[in-house]
Every structure is written in C-alpha cells, then in structure tokens.
Amino acid sequence: MNNKFISWAIFCILSIVWGSSFILIKEGLTALSAYQVASLRMLFSGLVLLPFAISSFKKIPKEKMGIVFLSGFLGNFIPSYLFCIAETNIDSSLAGILNSLTPLFTILVGLSFFNTPINKQKILGVIIGFIGLCLLFAAGKNISFQNLSFASLVLVATFFYGLNVNVVGKYLKNMRAIDIASVAFALLIIPSAFILYMTGYFSMSFNNPGVQQATMASIALGVVGTAIASILFYMLIKRSSIIFASMVTYGIPVIAVAWGLYYGESISSLQIGSLLIILAGVYIVNKPQRS
C-alpha cells in the first residue's frame, strides 16, 4: 500500500480520535466527577502502554527517570485534570478550540524559560493567535467571570503541554518517543488509581447504566484517545515528518467543533472566525522560513 496514503490515513484517524476526546470528557462527566474521568483516562492509558514500558525501563538511564516522570506529570497528568474540570462549565467545542493554542504556548515557553531563539515570523504568529483568543472570549454569548475562569484552566493545560514539549526537546531528545511515553504513563498508574480510590469511585453502583456509560467513555478516552493515539502519532512521525505530524493541530478543533454542533452546543460564526485566526497564527509559527 502507498506510504503516502497510509500517512494520510493515520493523520485523519488522529484528527478524529484527538478531536473526539473533548466530547468523551463531556460524556464521562454525566455520571462521574472530573477527577474520576481524568484518573480513569490516565490509569487505562498507563495499563495499555505497560507492555511497552517493561522493555523501555531498561533503555532509560537512571538519571533521566525523574525527568521522564516529570514529563508525564506535566505533559499529561495535570492537563488531563484541568481539561476535565474546565469542561464542567464550558462546552467541549470551546475546549477543543482553546487546545489549538498549544503550539503558540510551546513557542512562548521556549522563549521565556529555555532561551529558544525566536524570529519575527514566530512573534507575528503568536500575536495573531492571541488576537484570535481575545476575539474568541469576546464572542461568548454568556461571558461571566466563572466561565472565563474555567476556560483559563484549558489555557493553563496548553501551557503545560508547551512546557512538556520543551522539556522533552532539551533533556530527552536522544531517546525514543515511545520509550518516554510508555514509561511516563506507567509511572502514573499508581497515583491515578489512588485518586480514583480517594474519590470513592470503587464504591459507586456499577449496575447504574449512567455510571457504566460514563466509565466506558473515560476508558475509551484513555485507551484510544491517549495510549493508541500516542503510538499512532509516533508512527506518523516515522513515516512522514514532524512538520506533517504537527499539522494534526489543525484537524483537532474542526472535529471538536463538529461534535459540539452534533450535540447541540451553541457555536457562533464569530467563534468559528476566531478559530480560523488562531489556526492562521499557528500556521505562521510552524511555517518553515525560506533561506
């Protein structure tokens, strides 16, 4: 089968899977708390990647193990809880749109904390992206301090995503991505299970159809939306390039908005326009400079 066709197929699958994550969170929240949904996501993603982690543990130097755990904690554990808490008060489509700011935060974190060189093109892209963000908040029909507060949790999550990208790029760049991801998620199994226990999840009535459906959505979020999607993403990078793989950023919010519309969430044309402005900023940030 044509390699280019396979790459595009993986690209489309990733866009659909990651773009559907936000509506799966909403589904999980119908009967579970935000902490339970996020914990189930982390727990099952760790369990699925555990077979890879067993062999990967031997490949990671002991002095790097702390950084690998930090990468998983900052880049996956904390954002998972922030997204779930945020979606208790904001639409899944809005969360998906705000998630598209991740590349811009990656640039800002690199500039602020990692002395990453930056040029006028990237500065322009960041400015355009944040103009889109301001318009997005202005486009909200029911703007309140509470809504802005919960939406800001998604921005904090994207900040942690950007921080993780820079940490991996600086301290773990000579290691295989699957080794980093599998070990990082495996190390999060115990804290995720502990939080589930502390929130009373194991004492819930699992005969309740609502609890069953919310649990299955949360497990799907971890197994498909996190573990399998991570493996597919690394496959895409190997088959194509990092630049092509990063283009998934443009597909995710489109799918998230589509799910939001399907489930009756209110999305205005101004919000769609704001998304296009944000994606334009992301494009300018990622566009290779001509020599």
N, C-alpha and C positions, 0 to 999 in steps of 0.2 A: 504493500500500500504506500502511496506517495507520502513522503515525510512531511511535506508542507501541509497536506490535508490533515494528517494526524495532529500536527501542531495547532492548526486552527480548531480542530475538534476539541482538543484539551482546553484551548483558550475559551471556547464557548461554554464548555462544561463548567469551568472555573467561574466564569462570569455568572452563570445561573446559580451555582452552588453558593458562592460567597454573597451574591446579591439576594439570595433567599434566606440568608442567615437572620436578617433583621425581622422578617415575618415569623420565623421559627421561634425567635425570642418572645415575640408577642403571644404566640400560641402557648409557649411554656408558662407564661405569666398568667394565663387564665385560671390556673389552679395552684401554681407554685409561687413561692417568693422569688424575688430577683436573685437572692443569694443561693437558693436551691437550683435554679435554672443554670446559673453560671458554674456552680460546683459540679453539677451533672455533666455539663459540657467539658469541663477540664478533666474530670475523672475518666470519662469514657474515651476522650482523645488520648489520654495517657495510657489507658489499657490497650487500645488499638495499636499504639506505637511501641508498646513494651517489648514485643519480639525484636524490633529493630534496635531498641535501646540496649538490650542484653549484649549484643555484639559491639555496639557503639561505645559502651562504657570503657572498653579496653583501648579504644582508639583515641580517647580524650585524655590529655596529660592531666595529672592530679592538680597542678597549679592553675589549670583552666576550668576546673569543675565548678568553682564558685561563680565564675563569670557566666558559665552556661546556665546555672540555676538562676542567676540574676537576669539573664536574657529571657528565660521563660517566664519569670515572675513579672518583669516589667513589660515585656512584649506581648504576653498572652493572659496571664493570671489576673492582673489588675484591670486591664481593658475589658476583659470578659464581664467582670462585676460592674464596671462603670456603665457599659452598654445596657446591661440588664436593668440596673437601677434607673438609668435615663429613660428607658422605654416604658417605665411605669407611668410616665407623664407626657411623653412625646410620641408622635407617630413613628412607625417603623421606616416609612419613606424618608422622613426628615433625618433619622439616624443614618440611613444609607447615604443621603446627600452629604451630610457632615463628615462621614467617613472618607469621602473623596479628598479631604484636605490633608490626608496623611503625607503625600509627597511634599507638600509645602512645609509641614512641620519638620519633616526629615531635613530639609534644607536649613530651616531656621535653627534647629537644634545643633546641626553640624557646624553652622556659623558661630553660634553662641558658646558652645562648650567643647567643640572638637577642632577648632581652628581650620575648618574646612574652607578651602578657597572658594570664593563666590564671584560671579561676574554680573555685569549689568543686565544680561538676559534673565538670569535667575531672580535677581531683585525685582525686575519687571513682572515676572511670572507670579512671584509671591504677592506683590501689590495687587495685581489683577484678581488673584484668588481670594484675597481678603476683602476686596471690594464686593465680590460675589457673595462672600459670607455676610457682610453687612446688609446687603440687599435681601439676602435670604431671611435674616431675622426681621427686617422691615416688612417683608412680605407676609409674615404671620398674621392671621386674622385675629387671633386672640392672644396678643402679646401680654405676658404678665411676668413679674419677677420670678415666679415659681417655674414657669415654662422655660425662661431663659436660663435659670439655674440648672435645670435638668439637661437642657441642650448643651450647656457648658461642660457637663460630665463627658459627653462624647468628644468634645474638643480636648479635654484632658486625656482621654483614651488615645486619640490620634497623636497627641504629644508623646505619650509613652511608646506608641508604635514607632514614631520617628526617632526617639531616643534609642530604642532597641536596634533599629537598623544601623545607627551609628556605632553602637557598642559592638555589634557583630562585625561590622566593617573594619573597626580598628583593632579589636582584640582577638577575633576568631576567624579572620579572613582566610587562614590557611587550612581550615577544617571543612569537611563536607557538611553541607546544609542538613542532610538527613540525619547525620550524627548529632548535630546541635539540637535539632527539633525533637528527635525521639528521646534523647536523654533529658532535655529540658521538660518535656511533658511528663515523662516517667517520674521525675523528681517532684512533680506537682500532684501526684496521685494521693499521697497521704494527707497533705493539707486540704485538698478538695474533699476527701472522704470525711475528714474531721469537721469541716464546716457543715457538711450535709447532716452529720450526726448532731451537731450542736443546734441546728435549726429545726430539729425534730422531724426531719424527712422520713426516717425509718419507722416512725410511729404513726405515719399517715395511713388512711384507709385506701389500700391499693385496689379494692373492689370498686371504688368510685371511678366511673368512666372518665370523668373530667381529669382526675389525677393521672389515670393511665395515659390519656391523650397528651397531657402536658409533659409527662415523663418521657414519652416516646419522641416528642418534638425536641426536648432538651438533649436526649441521647443522639438523635439524628444530627443535631447541631454539633455535637462533639465528634461523632464517628465520621460523618460525611463532610460537614461544614468546616471541620478543623483538621482532623487527622488525615483523611483521604485527600482532602483538598491541598494540604501541605505537600503530600507526596506528589500529587499531580503538578503542583507548581514547580517543584524541583525537576520533575520530568520535562516540563515545558522549557525551563531554563537550559537544560542539557540539549534538548532537541533544537531549540531556536537560539535565543539570546536573552540577556537580562532586559534589554530595551523592549523587545517584543513581549516578554512576560509581564513587564511592568504596565503594559497597555491594558491589562485586566482592570486597572483602576477606572477606566472609562466605562467598562461594561457593568461593574457592580452597582453604581447608583441607578442606572437605567432599569435593571432588573428589580431593584428595591422599590423604585417608584411604581413600576408596573404592578408589583404585588400589592402595594399600598392602594392603588386605584381599584384593583380587583376586590379588595376587602373593604372598600368604601371610605378610605381615608381621604380627607379634603386636601387636594393639591392644586394650588393656583398656577396660572400661567406665569406669574411673576416668580414663583418658586422654581419653575422649570427654567426660566430665563436665568435665574441666579445660579442654578446648577451648571448651565452652559458656560457662564462666565468663570465659575470655579474650575471647570474642566479645561477651559482655554488657558487659565493660569497654570494648571498642572502640565498642559502640553508645552507651554513655553519653558517651564522649568526643566522638563525632561528632553526637550529638543536638542540634539547634538549641535554644537557650534561649528560653523564652517571654518576650516583652517585658511 
